[in-house]
Amino acid sequence: MDLSQLNANIPVDLLNASMQNSLISNLGIQIEAVSEGEVVATMPVSEKTMRPGGILHGGANLALAETIAGLGSILLIDSAEYDARGIQVSANHVGGAKEGQVVATAKIIHRGKQTHIWNVDITRQDGKLISSARVTNMIIKKDDQGR
């Protein structure tokens, strides 16, 4: 799928299909809902996302946070002319998960012309917070080659 065609009205099954054969699909990340300024996704807690010792890897949480914040920014811009690139991510890991899946909710807290800032909370299925991340995306004009 051409990312320039993305918007908040696109069905989530098409979004998920567009992410096949990428880090996103390899981690099992599934977009569950999108709206203007919010993206919700799930990720399994499995051998692909765990660290040795059987607990969800903090790096998997960061990949999940960056994925949905980046998608959220792409859905808010004219993606035929602009691109969103992650420039900073930080997180506080306050809990863990050993099974099931986690749910991440990204909400935009700053929507500027050149930057977007997102807060992403990641919870276990029982609602317990395990990670809270802040993601900053830079909005850049694509060059003549569409990059």
N, C-alpha and C positions, 0 to 999 in steps of 0.2 A: 504494500500500500504506500502511496506517495504521502509523506507527512504533510505536504502543503494542503491536503484535503481534510485534515483533522479539524474537528470542532466539537463543542460540547454536546451536539445532537447526534453524534455518530454512535451506533450501537456498540456496546462493550464487547460483543463477540467479534466484531471486525477489528477493534483495537487489539484484543488478545491475539487474533490471527496475524496481525501485522508485526507482532513481536516474536514470532516463531524463529527458532534457530539463532537465538541471541542469549546473552547473559540472563535476561529477564525470564525467558521460557526455561532455561537450564536450571534456574532456582525455583521454578514452579510458581512464579508470581502471576496472579490473575487479577485483572482489573474487574472490580465488582460494580462500581457506580462512578459516574462523572457528572458534574454540574459546573457551572461557572464558578471558579474559585474553590472547588473541592474535588478531590479524587479519593476513592476508597479502593483498597486492594487487599488481597490475602496472599500469604506465602506459607507453604507447609513447613513444619518442623520435621525434617527428615535427614537421612545421612548426607544429603547434598547441601544442607544448610546448617548442620551442626558442627561444632568444633570437637576435637577429640575429648572424650569425657561425657559426651551425650547431652550437651546443652546448645541451644541456638547460638550461632556465631554472631558476635557484634557486627562484623563486616557484612554479613547477610542483611542485618537490619539497616545498615547504611546504604547498601545497594537498593533495598526496597524503598527507603526514604527518598533517595535521589531519583529513582525511577518514577515514582508517582508525582513528585514535585516538578520534575522536568516535563512530564506529560501534561500536568496542569498548566504550566507556562505555555507550552506549545498550543494548547487549546484556547488560550487567551489572546494569542497574537495572530497577525496575518502571516501564517507560516509559509506562504508562497514567497514572501518578501523578507521575512525575518526568521531567525533561529534563536532558540533558548539553549544556553550552555551553562551547566553547573560550574560555579566558581568557588563555592565554599560549602562545606557541610560539617556540622558538629553535632554530637549527640551525647546524651546522658543515658547510660544503661542502668536502670534501677531495679531490674528484675530479670528473670530468666524463663525460658520455656523448654520443656523436654519432650513434648508430644503435641499432636494436633496441628493446628495452624495458628498463625498470628494474623491480626487485622490491623492495617495501617490506614490512617485517615490524615490526608494532607489538606490544610486550609491556608489560603493565601492571607498574609498579614500585611504585605506591602506590594502594591502594584504600580510601579513607576514605569516611565518610558524606557529606561535602560536597565533596571533591575526588578526582579520579583523576589520576595522573601516568603518562604513557606514554613509553617510549623507542621511537623509530622509526628503524630502520636501512634505508637505501635503497642497493641495490647494482646494478651492471650485471649483465647476464646471465652474465658470467664470474665473478661473485662478488665483484668488487672494490668496496669501499665507496666511495660517492660523496657520501653525506650522512648525518649522524646528527642526529636532531631530538629535542627534549624537548617534549612537549605536556601542558599542564595543562587539565583540564576541570573546571568547576564543576557540581555536581549540585544542581539547584534543583527545588522543588516547583512543579508547574503550577498556574496560577490557575484560577478557575472556568470560564474560556473555553477551557481546554486548551492555553494557550500556555506 
